[in-house]
Amino acid sequence: MTVPALRLGTAEIEAILRRFTKKNVQHLTYKAFVELGKASKTIFLCRYLHPEELRREINEGLNVVEQWNGAIDFVFFARRGEMASNRREDHEVSMLALL
């Protein structure tokens, strides 16, 4: 049932693996999907390492995410009233952002 669902694209491996409990990690289907995941990651890394163009594209995408994360850290979201930093200057900026 799981292989046809994957073949038809109606299920993803992650969704199927979530159905296994800790007791079922020795199940042959679970083990097969884990090995398939390792092979898939290896193929991706080989494709990533070979062309410089793809590495640059992925790196640019990662930089965008890092810049966004930096902006989010700067904006004060008042996480349960806790300050994310121990620096006094960061506290001042955070409190002024609330005004």
N, C-alpha and C positions, 0 to 999 in steps of 0.2 A: 504494500500500500504506500509506503514512503517513497520508494524509487519512482513509481509512476507519477506521484505528485511532484517530485522534483523535475522529472522529465517534462511534464506538462507546464511547469512553472507556476503551479498552484500552491506550492509550499517552498519555504526556504530552509536550508539546513539548520540555521539558528533556531527557527521555530520548532523544528522536530527535536533538536537536542534538548530544548527546554522541557520537553515532555518526559524526558528520562529523569528519574529521581536518583539520589545518591546510591540507592541500592542497585540500580540498573547500569552502573557505569561499566560493568563487565559484559554487558550485552554486546553481541557481535555487530549489530547495526550501529550502536553508539561508537564502538571502536573503529568501524569502517569510516564513519563520518569524521571522526577526529583525524584519522590518517588522510582522508580526502582534503580536509582543511589545511593540514600541514603541506600537502602537495600543492594546493592552490596558492598558499602563501609563498612557497618556494618559486613557483612559476612567476608570480607577480614580482618577486625580488629580482629574478633573473631578467625579466623584461624591464624592470626599473633601472638596473645597473647598466644595461647595455647602451641604450640610446641617451645621449646627453640631453637631447631636446625634451624627452619625457621627464628626466630628473629636474630640469629647470622649471617645467610646468607644475610639477608637484610641489617643488620648493616655493614657487610663487604663491600657490594656494595655501601652503602652510604659513607663509608670512602674513597673508591676509587674515588668517585665523588668529595668529599671535597678536597682530595689531588690534584686532577686535577685542581680544581678551584684555589687552592693556588698557583699552578705552573703558571697558566694563569695570576694571579695577579702579579706575580713576573716578568714575561716577559712583556716588554713594547710594547704595540701595538699602541701607540700614538693616543689615542682616541680623534680625532679632535684637537690634539695638547694640550690636557689638561692632567695635572698630576693627577693621581688617589689618591695620598696621599699628606698630608701637611708636612710630615717629610722630612727634608733636605737630610738625608741619602738615603731615597727612591728615591729622585730626582736624586742624584748622580748616583746611580746604574742604574736607567732608562736611563739617558743620556749616560752612558758608554756602555750600551747594544746597543745603536744605532751605535756605532763606528764599 
